[in-house]
Amino acid sequence: MSKILVASVCALFLCVQVNAQEAILHAFGPSAENEYCIVFNSSWTPLPPSLDNATQYQLVNLTSSVLCHQTDLPPAGLNGKAVVVMRGNCSFEEKALIAQSSGARAILIASKTSLTTPSAINTDKGLNILVALVRYKDVLNMQEAFKDSISVKLYAPPAALFDYSILVILFISVFTLALGGYWSGAAEQQEINFAVQGGRRKAESSDEIQFTPLKVVIFVLGMCGILVLLYFFYKWLVYVMIAMFCIASAMAVYGCLAALVQMIPCGRCSFSFQDKTVEIRFFFLAAFCIAVSVLWAVYRNEDRWIWILQDVLGIAFCLNFMRVLKISSFKICVTLLSLLLVYDVFFVFITPFFTKNGESIMVQVAAGPGATGEKLPIVMRVPRLSSPTQYLCGMEFSLLGYGDIIVPGLLVAYCHRFDVWNNNSTKIYYISCTIAYGVGMIVTLVVMVLSKMGQPALLYLVPCTLVTSALVAWRRKEMKRFWAGTIYEMEENPMAISNNENGVIIHPEE
């Protein structure tokens, strides 16, 4: 039970869909000008695409105030002007409403911490003022450069329709899923060979989780509960999630590298500890994996290079996850993937009807609400090469949640194990499902590029993989066996072991 809850934490985020945009604040005075980074929500505040189309505003500096009360407004009002105030004490929406009531056309919210995306607003309140976040140090720089005579223009240069980072994301996802599915099938083949040679096959090893319908329900409910808790208590729980990722990633890297180290014939020196024999090479391997995880934790906010290490840890995490979590039948695959698809769609598209600001719980948690500046690490990140604001705002990334690899990967792993059970030398189920995943990812990315917003990838991946697997089983007249799968009856059924030498697994009901 506890392993399922831990697994549900690790597979929590199945999509990353954030309507955030980085834009440019063009500030100028009588004899100088400069540009600064701002962050806004494109669903809340539309900005013009170029400096020529942007409206000029005189900027009023009220950084001595947080603008949470009407009494914070200057006596002369803010008619037709832009105002900059400090972040804190009340919501962005409340600040914007107060500024708008005084005639302001734009409000800049100065932040001493990292810039986070303003949440969506309730448009019923008639709020039409431009809202963006700016770094407090940039406000100080403007004040020093332009004194009290500051004019500003806000604009958002359009990003390129296509970025090469999307191809890297596609390669990482397909490669990781294919390798994880292959590893699961290869491990299954080793267990069957061991059983044929007279060994006793384990129903479930200490580091493996066998999914049952009850565990599937617990898994999905656990994910729902954790997501809701993060929505309400993000600024505390994000550090719990980071700590859990460090532990899980260290274990995952160890699990992946240990399989390679095991094949090395030399360096098998060992020592005894509490009646257990430990090989020295595995001791040093464990120390190395812990060091790598700690290195990521220390430098996790160094965007220039830490994304490489996070992606490596992510690949190992996904591979180990697909090895540890085993699904024994297509019936459970359909149940799990269908429930997670409903989970994905509900928290992305349905929850905006229940939240105060009209934005989905998934989006707000993925964006990192609050002023901590911390982001959940459970995503693959690849820098965008064509970001128009990169020189001001830093690196922008294309993102893919680990769950978009792991969840379909569990089906691909089952397909490869089914190929092994039936001695399919062509690996028809494994190859077909992997190709279907690649097609689903391409469809997801195409829709994302055309719609210019993130997509819940499972909306496309689940139908592609499930339908393809079912069609292959139906075409080969193996649907009954594919649906029922196996629950390791080989352990109790000697006939199955003997018949496996001929490439056939005999099920009791057959």
C-alpha positions, 0 to 999 in steps of 0.5 A: 500500500505504501509503495503505491502511494509513493508511486502516485506522488512520483507520477503526479504530473501528467501534463504541464500546461501554463499560459505564462509568457515573458514580455519586454518592458521598454523604459525611457527618459529624456536622454536614455532608454533600456529594456527589462523582462516582465512576466504576464498571463496571456489569458489575462493580459494581451500585449501588442506584438511589437514596440511600434504597436505598444502604447506609451504610459508615464510610470508612477513609482509607488513601490513604497506601497503594496496598493491593497487599500484605496488609501494607498493611492496618490491624491492626484490619481493615476489617470491614463498612467502606469503604476509600479507597486510592491508585491504582497499582502493581497492578490494581483487582482485586488491590486489591479482593481484598485489601480483601475479604479484610479484610472491607471491603464497598466500596473507593474508588480515589483517582486524581490523573489523570482517572477511567477505567472499571475493567475487568471482573473474573474472577468465578471469584475470588469478588469481590463488593466494591463498586469505584469510582474517585474523584478524589483532590482529592475525598478531600482535600475530604472529609477537610478537611470531615469530619475522621476521622468520614466515612460514605459511601453509593454509588448510581447514579441511573438515566439517562433511557431516551431522550435527545435527543442520540440524535436529533442523532447520527442526523441527523449520521450520515445527513446526513454519509453522504448528502452524502458519497455524493452528492459521490462521485457528482457527482465521477464525473459530472464525470470522465465529462463530461470524458472525453466531451468528449475528455479522458482519464479517470484510472484513479486520481488521486494522492489516491484509493484504488481498492479491490481484493480484496487491498487489502480484505484489507490494510485489514482486517488493518491495522485488526486489527493496530492495534487489538491494538497499541493494546490492549497499548501504549495509553498511547504509541500514543494520542498517535500516533493523536491526531497522525494525526487532526490531520493527517488532519482538516486535510487533510479540511477542506482537501479539503472547503473547497477544492471550495467555494473552487474555485467562487468566480470571484474571488481567483485571484492566484497565485505560483510555488514550485519550478516550481509555481503556487500560488493565494494563496487556497488557501495561506491556506485550508491555513493556516486548516485547520492552525490549526483542527486545532491548536486542537482538539489544544490544547483537546481535553480541554475538554468544554464546547465542543470537542465541536463542533469535533471533530464538524465535523472528523469530518464533514469527515473522513468526507466526504473519506474517502468521496471518496478511497476508491472501490469499483469493484464490489458484489462488493468492497462485499460483501467489505469490509463482510462482513469489517468486520462479522466484525471488529466482532463478533469484537473486541466479543463474542469477545475477552472469552473470551481476555482476562484480565479478561473484557472485550473488546479493543474496549471497553477500547481505546475506554474509554481504558485506563491513566492518561493520561486521553486518549481516541481522537478518532475519534468523533462526540460530542453531550452528553447532556441528561438525565444525572443526574450531570452536575452532579458528573461533568461532561458525558456524551456520546452517541458514534458511531464514524466507521467507522459512517458511513464503512463503509456510506458507501463502499457508498452512494458506489458506489451513486451512482456506479453511478446515474451510470454508468447514467444513472439520473435517479431515483438509485434505488440511491443513495436506496434505500441511504441510506434503508436506512442511516437505518433501520439506524441507527434500529434500532441506536439503538432496541436501544441504548436498550432494552438500555441499552448500546452496540451494534456498529452494523455488526451492523445497518447492513451487512445493511440496506444490502447487502440493500437494494442487492441487492434494487434491482439484482435488481428492476431486472434489473441484478444482473450489472452491479451486481455486476461494477461497473466498473474504469475500462474507459472509459479503454481502451474508446472504445465505452464513452465514445461510448455514455455519451452515450446513458446506457449504459456498455458493459462488455467482457464484455457 
